[in-house]
Each structure stands twice: as structure tokens, then as C-alpha cells.
Amino acid sequence: MTEGGRPIAVLHGPNLNMLGRRSSEHYGTLTLAELEEQVRRWAAERGMLASCFQTNHEGEFLEHVHGIAGSVDGAVVNPGAWTHYQWSIRDALELLEAPFVEVHLSDIEAREPHRRASVIRDVAAGAVWGKGPEGYRDALDLLAEVIGP
């Protein structure tokens, strides 16, 4: 284990930098910085050291995932809108060399039909949606079960 815990990545896709300004009905009221601070605390409670990354640019997301491949024990991934159609994100996550859990703040199954599709779900170790920020805690629990102590 690395000093501070097992290294994990928390990866956020497009528009998640706008948390706190987006519809509170779907996304809550926390900013991305507040959410990431909470996720880091929850991760530490589980013996994990979380590093967080967000971008609105697909190529930057892909390069980041390529760069951390083989150096993290797992990941929590909220690809935002890319979840529904971006096969390149799926391909990059398959190269991560570590299990990941898909997470969404909103209940994607109760929203518009296009939001119900996920191109990464079948390669993810698990998925959590519709629980707001608490969903990240559940995702960390799922990840902890998969990667072990």
C-alpha cells in the first residue's frame, strides 16, 4: 500500500465542473471542489488515497487515463454525457489495468431515454446512480470490495 492509502483515481467528465450551478434537482448543490473534498475523506476512511481529475475535453480525458494506467488500484468514474455514446472513453477505461465503478449523481434510469444507455457499464466492476453525492461513497465501497484491503 502507498503511503496514505491505496491509490485510486476519481475521474469526472464534461460539465461536472459546473456542479453547484446545474439543476439542483438532478445534481444537488455541492460544487465539484466540495464533492471531491468529500470523496477524498471517504476514500481515506477506506484506506484509499484518491486523486481527482475533471475535464470537458475528450482527448485530455483519454490522455489522463492512459497516463495513470498501471499506477492506480482502481477508479471511480463519472463520465457525464460521455457515458451514453463515447466508445473511446470505454476503450481507455479498458486499458486502465484496474477495476472501476461507474457513478452518476442523478437517477439516469428515471430521466430521458438517451441517458439510460451506458457504453461502459458492462466493463465496469459496478455502477451507482441516483444517490447524489452519497453515490460516491457507495461507489468507493464497491471498489473496496473489488480491490480488497
VMD Tcl script that builds the backbone (N, CA, C; Angstrom):
set m [mol new atoms 447]
animate dup $m
set s [atomselect $m all]
$s set {name element resname resid chain x y z} {
  {N N MET 1 A 0.841 -1.176 0.000}
  {CA C MET 1 A 0.000 0.000 0.000}
  {C C MET 1 A 0.885 1.237 0.000}
  {N N THR 2 A 0.483 2.242 -0.760}
  {CA C THR 2 A 1.217 3.500 -0.816}
  {C C THR 2 A 0.969 4.281 0.462}
  {N N GLU 3 A 1.928 5.148 0.821}
  {CA C GLU 3 A 1.728 5.982 1.997}
  {C C GLU 3 A 0.467 6.807 1.802}
  {N N GLY 4 A -0.445 6.746 2.762}
  {CA C GLY 4 A -1.706 7.464 2.646}
  {C C GLY 4 A -2.843 6.596 2.145}
  {N N GLY 5 A -2.545 5.407 1.651}
  {CA C GLY 5 A -3.594 4.505 1.200}
  {C C GLY 5 A -3.356 3.993 -0.199}
  {N N ARG 6 A -4.240 3.092 -0.608}
  {CA C ARG 6 A -4.170 2.539 -1.965}
  {C C ARG 6 A -4.557 3.628 -2.951}
  {N N PRO 7 A -3.762 3.848 -3.984}
  {CA C PRO 7 A -4.057 4.923 -4.925}
  {C C PRO 7 A -5.256 4.591 -5.819}
  {N N ILE 8 A -6.198 5.503 -5.831}
  {CA C ILE 8 A -7.339 5.374 -6.747}
  {C C ILE 8 A -7.534 6.704 -7.462}
  {N N ALA 9 A -8.156 6.623 -8.614}
  {CA C ALA 9 A -8.472 7.818 -9.395}
  {C C ALA 9 A -9.971 8.082 -9.317}
  {N N VAL 10 A -10.332 9.337 -9.244}
  {CA C VAL 10 A -11.721 9.772 -9.343}
  {C C VAL 10 A -11.781 10.643 -10.587}
  {N N LEU 11 A -12.474 10.165 -11.610}
  {CA C LEU 11 A -12.462 10.789 -12.923}
  {C C LEU 11 A -13.832 11.362 -13.265}
  {N N HIS 12 A -13.847 12.636 -13.618}
  {CA C HIS 12 A -15.088 13.329 -13.963}
  {C C HIS 12 A -15.027 13.851 -15.387}
  {N N GLY 13 A -16.114 13.661 -16.108}
  {CA C GLY 13 A -16.204 14.130 -17.480}
  {C C GLY 13 A -16.854 15.498 -17.621}
  {N N PRO 14 A -17.414 15.765 -18.794}
  {CA C PRO 14 A -17.874 17.105 -19.145}
  {C C PRO 14 A -19.007 17.619 -18.259}
  {N N ASN 15 A -18.942 18.909 -18.024}
  {CA C ASN 15 A -19.943 19.694 -17.295}
  {C C ASN 15 A -19.960 19.452 -15.789}
  {N N LEU 16 A -19.178 18.504 -15.310}
  {CA C LEU 16 A -19.167 18.297 -13.865}
  {C C LEU 16 A -18.458 19.438 -13.136}
  {N N ASN 17 A -17.661 20.206 -13.851}
  {CA C ASN 17 A -17.069 21.407 -13.269}
  {C C ASN 17 A -18.133 22.471 -12.976}
  {N N MET 18 A -19.326 22.267 -13.480}
  {CA C MET 18 A -20.416 23.229 -13.287}
  {C C MET 18 A -21.361 22.818 -12.148}
  {N N LEU 19 A -20.977 21.812 -11.380}
  {CA C LEU 19 A -21.805 21.440 -10.225}
  {C C LEU 19 A -21.946 22.655 -9.311}
  {N N GLY 20 A -23.103 22.780 -8.720}
  {CA C GLY 20 A -23.407 23.954 -7.914}
  {C C GLY 20 A -24.142 25.004 -8.729}
  {N N ARG 21 A -24.033 24.904 -10.062}
  {CA C ARG 21 A -24.744 25.803 -10.969}
  {C C ARG 21 A -25.756 25.046 -11.818}
  {N N ARG 22 A -25.607 23.737 -11.905}
  {CA C ARG 22 A -26.529 22.912 -12.695}
  {C C ARG 22 A -27.789 22.650 -11.876}
  {N N SER 23 A -28.771 22.056 -12.479}
  {CA C SER 23 A -30.050 21.770 -11.830}
  {C C SER 23 A -29.844 21.033 -10.511}
  {N N SER 24 A -30.208 21.680 -9.414}
  {CA C SER 24 A -30.036 21.037 -8.102}
  {C C SER 24 A -30.948 19.824 -7.966}
  {N N GLU 25 A -32.043 19.800 -8.712}
  {CA C GLU 25 A -32.960 18.653 -8.686}
  {C C GLU 25 A -32.225 17.368 -9.103}
  {N N HIS 26 A -31.366 17.479 -10.096}
  {CA C HIS 26 A -30.652 16.300 -10.596}
  {C C HIS 26 A -29.265 16.145 -9.991}
  {N N TYR 27 A -28.602 17.265 -9.701}
  {CA C TYR 27 A -27.181 17.205 -9.366}
  {C C TYR 27 A -26.837 17.685 -7.959}
  {N N GLY 28 A -27.807 18.138 -7.194}
  {CA C GLY 28 A -27.535 18.615 -5.848}
  {C C GLY 28 A -26.953 20.017 -5.849}
  {N N THR 29 A -26.412 20.422 -4.710}
  {CA C THR 29 A -25.934 21.797 -4.567}
  {C C THR 29 A -24.430 21.909 -4.351}
  {N N LEU 30 A -23.737 20.793 -4.159}
  {CA C LEU 30 A -22.295 20.849 -3.958}
  {C C LEU 30 A -21.579 21.289 -5.228}
  {N N THR 31 A -20.488 22.019 -5.054}
  {CA C THR 31 A -19.598 22.294 -6.177}
  {C C THR 31 A -18.716 21.072 -6.394}
  {N N LEU 32 A -18.031 21.038 -7.520}
  {CA C LEU 32 A -17.125 19.918 -7.777}
  {C C LEU 32 A -16.023 19.874 -6.718}
  {N N ALA 33 A -15.485 21.023 -6.344}
  {CA C ALA 33 A -14.430 21.052 -5.319}
  {C C ALA 33 A -14.942 20.480 -3.999}
  {N N GLU 34 A -16.159 20.821 -3.617}
  {CA C GLU 34 A -16.735 20.300 -2.371}
  {C C GLU 34 A -16.968 18.800 -2.459}
  {N N LEU 35 A -17.472 18.345 -3.608}
  {CA C LEU 35 A -17.693 16.913 -3.807}
  {C C LEU 35 A -16.367 16.159 -3.732}
  {N N GLU 36 A -15.350 16.667 -4.414}
  {CA C GLU 36 A -14.066 15.973 -4.419}
  {C C GLU 36 A -13.428 15.949 -3.028}
  {N N GLU 37 A -13.591 17.004 -2.267}
  {CA C GLU 37 A -13.081 17.020 -0.892}
  {C C GLU 37 A -13.755 15.923 -0.067}
  {N N GLN 38 A -15.069 15.799 -0.224}
  {CA C GLN 38 A -15.806 14.753 0.496}
  {C C GLN 38 A -15.369 13.367 0.041}
  {N N VAL 39 A -15.200 13.182 -1.259}
  {CA C VAL 39 A -14.783 11.882 -1.787}
  {C C VAL 39 A -13.401 11.512 -1.260}
  {N N ARG 40 A -12.497 12.473 -1.188}
  {CA C ARG 40 A -11.161 12.191 -0.635}
  {C C ARG 40 A -11.255 11.721 0.820}
  {N N ARG 41 A -12.126 12.347 1.601}
  {CA C ARG 41 A -12.302 11.926 3.006}
  {C C ARG 41 A -12.862 10.514 3.079}
  {N N TRP 42 A -13.906 10.245 2.298}
  {CA C TRP 42 A -14.500 8.914 2.288}
  {C C TRP 42 A -13.474 7.872 1.844}
  {N N ALA 43 A -12.685 8.210 0.839}
  {CA C ALA 43 A -11.661 7.279 0.361}
  {C C ALA 43 A -10.643 6.994 1.471}
  {N N ALA 44 A -10.205 8.031 2.155}
  {CA C ALA 44 A -9.230 7.859 3.237}
  {C C ALA 44 A -9.779 6.944 4.328}
  {N N GLU 45 A -11.082 7.059 4.617}
  {CA C GLU 45 A -11.709 6.190 5.620}
  {C C GLU 45 A -11.659 4.724 5.199}
  {N N ARG 46 A -11.501 4.483 3.909}
  {CA C ARG 46 A -11.473 3.124 3.376}
  {C C ARG 46 A -10.047 2.682 3.015}
  {N N GLY 47 A -9.059 3.447 3.471}
  {CA C GLY 47 A -7.673 3.098 3.188}
  {C C GLY 47 A -7.239 3.391 1.772}
  {N N MET 48 A -7.881 4.373 1.144}
  {CA C MET 48 A -7.562 4.738 -0.231}
  {C C MET 48 A -7.085 6.183 -0.287}
  {N N LEU 49 A -6.218 6.461 -1.231}
  {CA C LEU 49 A -5.752 7.807 -1.497}
  {C C LEU 49 A -6.301 8.213 -2.858}
  {N N ALA 50 A -7.280 9.110 -2.857}
  {CA C ALA 50 A -7.968 9.490 -4.094}
  {C C ALA 50 A -7.329 10.710 -4.729}
  {N N SER 51 A -7.049 10.603 -6.014}
  {CA C SER 51 A -6.647 11.759 -6.807}
  {C C SER 51 A -7.787 12.045 -7.779}
  {N N CYS 52 A -8.166 13.300 -7.886}
  {CA C CYS 52 A -9.339 13.680 -8.679}
  {C C CYS 52 A -8.927 14.412 -9.950}
  {N N PHE 53 A -9.693 14.192 -11.006}
  {CA C PHE 53 A -9.426 14.804 -12.306}
  {C C PHE 53 A -10.756 15.070 -12.990}
  {N N GLN 54 A -10.884 16.242 -13.595}
  {CA C GLN 54 A -12.077 16.591 -14.379}
  {C C GLN 54 A -11.641 17.329 -15.627}
  {N N THR 55 A -12.311 17.039 -16.730}
  {CA C THR 55 A -12.096 17.781 -17.965}
  {C C THR 55 A -13.361 17.769 -18.808}
  {N N ASN 56 A -13.457 18.777 -19.650}
  {CA C ASN 56 A -14.539 18.853 -20.634}
  {C C ASN 56 A -14.047 18.408 -22.009}
  {N N HIS 57 A -12.792 17.963 -22.077}
  {CA C HIS 57 A -12.175 17.637 -23.360}
  {C C HIS 57 A -11.865 16.141 -23.429}
  {N N GLU 58 A -12.481 15.492 -24.384}
  {CA C GLU 58 A -12.336 14.044 -24.509}
  {C C GLU 58 A -10.883 13.606 -24.628}
  {N N GLY 59 A -10.123 14.246 -25.483}
  {CA C GLY 59 A -8.723 13.863 -25.668}
  {C C GLY 59 A -7.922 14.000 -24.383}
  {N N GLU 60 A -8.184 15.040 -23.620}
  {CA C GLU 60 A -7.498 15.236 -22.344}
  {C C GLU 60 A -7.864 14.120 -21.361}
  {N N PHE 61 A -9.145 13.724 -21.359}
  {CA C PHE 61 A -9.585 12.619 -20.503}
  {C C PHE 61 A -8.845 11.338 -20.893}
  {N N LEU 62 A -8.801 11.057 -22.196}
  {CA C LEU 62 A -8.138 9.847 -22.678}
  {C C LEU 62 A -6.659 9.849 -22.296}
  {N N GLU 63 A -5.979 10.958 -22.518}
  {CA C GLU 63 A -4.561 11.059 -22.186}
  {C C GLU 63 A -4.331 10.862 -20.686}
  {N N HIS 64 A -5.223 11.411 -19.865}
  {CA C HIS 64 A -5.080 11.238 -18.419}
  {C C HIS 64 A -5.224 9.765 -18.035}
  {N N VAL 65 A -6.248 9.112 -18.568}
  {CA C VAL 65 A -6.441 7.686 -18.261}
  {C C VAL 65 A -5.241 6.877 -18.742}
  {N N HIS 66 A -4.754 7.157 -19.935}
  {CA C HIS 66 A -3.566 6.450 -20.431}
  {C C HIS 66 A -2.383 6.666 -19.490}
  {N N GLY 67 A -2.243 7.876 -18.975}
  {CA C GLY 67 A -1.125 8.217 -18.112}
  {C C GLY 67 A -1.153 7.560 -16.745}
  {N N ILE 68 A -2.347 7.240 -16.252}
  {CA C ILE 68 A -2.440 6.609 -14.928}
  {C C ILE 68 A -2.575 5.094 -15.008}
  {N N ALA 69 A -2.715 4.560 -16.212}
  {CA C ALA 69 A -2.857 3.107 -16.375}
  {C C ALA 69 A -1.687 2.389 -15.725}
  {N N GLY 70 A -2.012 1.416 -14.888}
  {CA C GLY 70 A -1.000 0.634 -14.209}
  {C C GLY 70 A -0.472 1.267 -12.932}
  {N N SER 71 A -0.902 2.497 -12.625}
  {CA C SER 71 A -0.383 3.161 -11.418}
  {C C SER 71 A -1.448 3.391 -10.355}
  {N N VAL 72 A -2.697 3.000 -10.633}
  {CA C VAL 72 A -3.761 3.098 -9.635}
  {C C VAL 72 A -4.345 1.714 -9.404}
  {N N ASP 73 A -4.896 1.518 -8.214}
  {CA C ASP 73 A -5.502 0.231 -7.888}
  {C C ASP 73 A -6.955 0.143 -8.324}
  {N N GLY 74 A -7.555 1.285 -8.649}
  {CA C GLY 74 A -8.938 1.317 -9.078}
  {C C GLY 74 A -9.366 2.738 -9.352}
  {N N ALA 75 A -10.615 2.887 -9.784}
  {CA C ALA 75 A -11.121 4.219 -10.112}
  {C C ALA 75 A -12.625 4.287 -9.889}
  {N N VAL 76 A -13.075 5.497 -9.619}
  {CA C VAL 76 A -14.485 5.850 -9.602}
  {C C VAL 76 A -14.653 6.820 -10.757}
  {N N VAL 77 A -15.567 6.524 -11.665}
  {CA C VAL 77 A -15.663 7.274 -12.909}
  {C C VAL 77 A -17.084 7.789 -13.134}
  {N N ASN 78 A -17.195 9.112 -13.286}
  {CA C ASN 78 A -18.441 9.736 -13.717}
  {C C ASN 78 A -18.144 10.404 -15.050}
  {N N PRO 79 A -18.404 9.697 -16.156}
  {CA C PRO 79 A -18.067 10.238 -17.464}
  {C C PRO 79 A -19.043 11.293 -17.977}
  {N N GLY 80 A -20.052 11.636 -17.160}
  {CA C GLY 80 A -21.033 12.614 -17.625}
  {C C GLY 80 A -21.711 12.127 -18.896}
  {N N ALA 81 A -21.935 13.039 -19.818}
  {CA C ALA 81 A -22.631 12.708 -21.070}
  {C C ALA 81 A -21.888 11.674 -21.903}
  {N N TRP 82 A -20.569 11.579 -21.738}
  {CA C TRP 82 A -19.815 10.582 -22.499}
  {C C TRP 82 A -20.283 9.164 -22.192}
  {N N THR 83 A -20.905 8.970 -21.056}
  {CA C THR 83 A -21.410 7.657 -20.655}
  {C C THR 83 A -22.264 7.035 -21.749}
  {N N HIS 84 A -23.027 7.863 -22.414}
  {CA C HIS 84 A -24.097 7.387 -23.280}
  {C C HIS 84 A -23.672 7.088 -24.714}
  {N N TYR 85 A -22.478 7.551 -25.110}
  {CA C TYR 85 A -22.130 7.376 -26.521}
  {C C TYR 85 A -20.635 7.316 -26.840}
  {N N GLN 86 A -19.763 7.603 -25.902}
  {CA C GLN 86 A -18.364 7.799 -26.250}
  {C C GLN 86 A -17.547 6.522 -26.082}
  {N N TRP 87 A -17.460 5.778 -27.151}
  {CA C TRP 87 A -16.771 4.489 -27.125}
  {C C TRP 87 A -15.287 4.636 -26.849}
  {N N SER 88 A -14.691 5.762 -27.193}
  {CA C SER 88 A -13.265 5.959 -26.913}
  {C C SER 88 A -13.000 5.999 -25.407}
  {N N ILE 89 A -13.960 6.501 -24.630}
  {CA C ILE 89 A -13.819 6.511 -23.167}
  {C C ILE 89 A -13.815 5.069 -22.654}
  {N N ARG 90 A -14.705 4.282 -23.192}
  {CA C ARG 90 A -14.750 2.857 -22.819}
  {C C ARG 90 A -13.419 2.182 -23.125}
  {N N ASP 91 A -12.904 2.423 -24.331}
  {CA C ASP 91 A -11.639 1.802 -24.733}
  {C C ASP 91 A -10.515 2.196 -23.780}
  {N N ALA 92 A -10.450 3.472 -23.408}
  {CA C ALA 92 A -9.406 3.935 -22.491}
  {C C ALA 92 A -9.562 3.279 -21.121}
  {N N LEU 93 A -10.788 3.198 -20.623}
  {CA C LEU 93 A -11.018 2.598 -19.308}
  {C C LEU 93 A -10.653 1.116 -19.297}
  {N N GLU 94 A -10.843 0.452 -20.434}
  {CA C GLU 94 A -10.425 -0.952 -20.520}
  {C C GLU 94 A -8.903 -1.082 -20.415}
  {N N LEU 95 A -8.178 -0.043 -20.806}
  {CA C LEU 95 A -6.708 -0.045 -20.732}
  {C C LEU 95 A -6.187 0.402 -19.374}
  {N N LEU 96 A -7.066 0.784 -18.471}
  {CA C LEU 96 A -6.674 1.306 -17.160}
  {C C LEU 96 A -5.892 0.289 -16.334}
  {N N GLU 97 A -6.108 -1.002 -16.593}
  {CA C GLU 97 A -5.441 -2.080 -15.864}
  {C C GLU 97 A -5.847 -2.111 -14.398}
  {N N ALA 98 A -7.049 -1.619 -14.108}
  {CA C ALA 98 A -7.576 -1.622 -12.742}
  {C C ALA 98 A -9.100 -1.577 -12.833}
  {N N PRO 99 A -9.784 -2.140 -11.848}
  {CA C PRO 99 A -11.248 -2.084 -11.857}
  {C C PRO 99 A -11.737 -0.651 -11.618}
  {N N PHE 100 A -12.902 -0.367 -12.146}
  {CA C PHE 100 A -13.516 0.940 -11.911}
  {C C PHE 100 A -15.006 0.779 -11.684}
  {N N VAL 101 A -15.570 1.750 -10.968}
  {CA C VAL 101 A -17.008 1.783 -10.705}
  {C C VAL 101 A -17.570 3.032 -11.379}
  {N N GLU 102 A -18.627 2.855 -12.134}
  {CA C GLU 102 A -19.336 3.955 -12.788}
  {C C GLU 102 A -20.272 4.600 -11.766}
  {N N VAL 103 A -20.300 5.927 -11.723}
  {CA C VAL 103 A -21.174 6.627 -10.782}
  {C C VAL 103 A -21.815 7.831 -11.461}
  {N N HIS 104 A -23.069 8.097 -11.075}
  {CA C HIS 104 A -23.807 9.264 -11.568}
  {C C HIS 104 A -24.589 9.863 -10.414}
  {N N LEU 105 A -24.578 11.171 -10.305}
  {CA C LEU 105 A -25.318 11.857 -9.251}
  {C C LEU 105 A -26.818 11.693 -9.427}
  {N N SER 106 A -27.279 11.836 -10.667}
  {CA C SER 106 A -28.721 11.785 -10.926}
  {C C SER 106 A -29.174 10.351 -11.196}
  {N N ASP 107 A -30.472 10.161 -11.153}
  {CA C ASP 107 A -31.055 8.855 -11.447}
  {C C ASP 107 A -31.226 8.740 -12.955}
  {N N ILE 108 A -30.182 8.286 -13.616}
  {CA C ILE 108 A -30.193 8.239 -15.075}
  {C C ILE 108 A -31.273 7.301 -15.616}
  {N N GLU 109 A -31.690 6.347 -14.828}
  {CA C GLU 109 A -32.740 5.424 -15.270}
  {C C GLU 109 A -34.128 6.069 -15.255}
  {N N ALA 110 A -34.295 7.164 -14.533}
  {CA C ALA 110 A -35.592 7.840 -14.442}
  {C C ALA 110 A -35.642 9.099 -15.299}
  {N N ARG 111 A -34.583 9.352 -16.047}
  {CA C ARG 111 A -34.517 10.561 -16.861}
  {C C ARG 111 A -34.805 10.253 -18.324}
  {N N GLU 112 A -34.389 11.107 -19.213}
  {CA C GLU 112 A -34.653 10.944 -20.638}
  {C C GLU 112 A -34.083 9.614 -21.141}
  {N N PRO 113 A -34.739 9.006 -22.133}
  {CA C PRO 113 A -34.287 7.698 -22.625}
  {C C PRO 113 A -32.814 7.651 -23.034}
  {N N HIS 114 A -32.285 8.724 -23.631}
  {CA C HIS 114 A -30.883 8.692 -24.077}
  {C C HIS 114 A -29.911 8.607 -22.912}
  {N N ARG 115 A -30.330 9.001 -21.707}
  {CA C ARG 115 A -29.440 8.950 -20.544}
  {C C ARG 115 A -29.382 7.553 -19.918}
  {N N ARG 116 A -30.235 6.665 -20.349}
  {CA C ARG 116 A -30.276 5.325 -19.754}
  {C C ARG 116 A -29.220 4.388 -20.333}
  {N N ALA 117 A -28.665 4.742 -21.477}
  {CA C ALA 117 A -27.646 3.909 -22.116}
  {C C ALA 117 A -26.281 4.206 -21.510}
  {N N SER 118 A -25.485 3.159 -21.328}
  {CA C SER 118 A -24.113 3.325 -20.856}
  {C C SER 118 A -23.204 2.434 -21.679}
  {N N VAL 119 A -22.207 3.035 -22.301}
  {CA C VAL 119 A -21.262 2.250 -23.096}
  {C C VAL 119 A -20.152 1.659 -22.229}
  {N N ILE 120 A -20.120 2.009 -20.936}
  {CA C ILE 120 A -19.070 1.474 -20.064}
  {C C ILE 120 A -19.581 0.484 -19.025}
  {N N ARG 121 A -20.879 0.398 -18.852}
  {CA C ARG 121 A -21.445 -0.402 -17.755}
  {C C ARG 121 A -20.975 -1.843 -17.765}
  {N N ASP 122 A -20.889 -2.460 -18.945}
  {CA C ASP 122 A -20.541 -3.884 -18.967}
  {C C ASP 122 A -19.047 -4.159 -18.740}
  {N N VAL 123 A -18.215 -3.116 -18.717}
  {CA C VAL 123 A -16.802 -3.326 -18.385}
  {C C VAL 123 A -16.465 -2.764 -17.001}
  {N N ALA 124 A -17.457 -2.158 -16.355}
  {CA C ALA 124 A -17.272 -1.618 -15.003}
  {C C ALA 124 A -17.457 -2.726 -13.969}
  {N N ALA 125 A -16.806 -2.562 -12.825}
  {CA C ALA 125 A -16.959 -3.516 -11.720}
  {C C ALA 125 A -18.289 -3.326 -11.009}
  {N N GLY 126 A -18.935 -2.198 -11.230}
  {CA C GLY 126 A -20.223 -1.891 -10.626}
  {C C GLY 126 A -20.677 -0.526 -11.073}
  {N N ALA 127 A -21.894 -0.177 -10.699}
  {CA C ALA 127 A -22.444 1.127 -11.078}
  {C C ALA 127 A -23.399 1.610 -9.995}
  {N N VAL 128 A -23.382 2.914 -9.769}
  {CA C VAL 128 A -24.253 3.553 -8.781}
  {C C VAL 128 A -24.817 4.807 -9.423}
  {N N TRP 129 A -26.125 5.019 -9.278}
  {CA C TRP 129 A -26.713 6.245 -9.789}
  {C C TRP 129 A -27.911 6.642 -8.942}
  {N N GLY 130 A -28.229 7.932 -9.007}
  {CA C GLY 130 A -29.438 8.430 -8.353}
  {C C GLY 130 A -29.321 8.664 -6.862}
  {N N LYS 131 A -28.122 8.652 -6.319}
  {CA C LYS 131 A -27.954 8.830 -4.873}
  {C C LYS 131 A -27.248 10.129 -4.527}
  {N N GLY 132 A -27.092 11.016 -5.510}
  {CA C GLY 132 A -26.403 12.266 -5.266}
  {C C GLY 132 A -24.970 11.999 -4.835}
  {N N PRO 133 A -24.381 12.910 -4.034}
  {CA C PRO 133 A -23.011 12.717 -3.581}
  {C C PRO 133 A -22.799 11.404 -2.833}
  {N N GLU 134 A -23.811 10.928 -2.115}
  {CA C GLU 134 A -23.690 9.662 -1.372}
  {C C GLU 134 A -23.387 8.493 -2.304}
  {N N GLY 135 A -23.741 8.625 -3.565}
  {CA C GLY 135 A -23.433 7.581 -4.530}
  {C C GLY 135 A -21.937 7.341 -4.665}
  {N N TYR 136 A -21.152 8.394 -4.448}
  {CA C TYR 136 A -19.702 8.234 -4.497}
  {C C TYR 136 A -19.213 7.392 -3.324}
  {N N ARG 137 A -19.844 7.548 -2.179}
  {CA C ARG 137 A -19.489 6.711 -1.026}
  {C C ARG 137 A -19.791 5.247 -1.351}
  {N N ASP 138 A -20.966 5.000 -1.933}
  {CA C ASP 138 A -21.322 3.633 -2.329}
  {C C ASP 138 A -20.353 3.094 -3.381}
  {N N ALA 139 A -19.953 3.950 -4.323}
  {CA C ALA 139 A -19.009 3.525 -5.358}
  {C C ALA 139 A -17.667 3.157 -4.734}
  {N N LEU 140 A -17.225 3.927 -3.744}
  {CA C LEU 140 A -15.977 3.604 -3.040}
  {C C LEU 140 A -16.097 2.280 -2.296}
  {N N ASP 141 A -17.270 2.028 -1.711}
  {CA C ASP 141 A -17.488 0.742 -1.043}
  {C C ASP 141 A -17.410 -0.414 -2.038}
  {N N LEU 142 A -18.046 -0.258 -3.186}
  {CA C LEU 142 A -17.971 -1.296 -4.221}
  {C C LEU 142 A -16.531 -1.521 -4.668}
  {N N LEU 143 A -15.819 -0.426 -4.891}
  {CA C LEU 143 A -14.435 -0.531 -5.322}
  {C C LEU 143 A -13.592 -1.222 -4.252}
  {N N ALA 144 A -13.809 -0.879 -2.981}
  {CA C ALA 144 A -13.068 -1.517 -1.890}
  {C C ALA 144 A -13.304 -3.025 -1.857}
  {N N GLU 145 A -14.529 -3.441 -2.130}
  {CA C GLU 145 A -14.835 -4.874 -2.170}
  {C C GLU 145 A -14.050 -5.562 -3.278}
  {N N VAL 146 A -13.913 -4.885 -4.403}
  {CA C VAL 146 A -13.243 -5.483 -5.557}
  {C C VAL 146 A -11.723 -5.521 -5.379}
  {N N ILE 147 A -11.143 -4.431 -4.880}
  {CA C ILE 147 A -9.670 -4.387 -4.785}
  {C C ILE 147 A -9.130 -4.945 -3.481}
  {N N GLY 148 A -9.996 -5.093 -2.474}
  {CA C GLY 148 A -9.577 -5.686 -1.217}
  {C C GLY 148 A -8.760 -4.725 -0.357}
  {N N PRO 149 A -8.294 -5.244 0.782}
  {CA C PRO 149 A -7.560 -4.384 1.734}
  {C C PRO 149 A -6.166 -3.997 1.230}
}
mol reanalyze $m
mol bondsrecalc $m
mol representation Tube
mol addrep $m
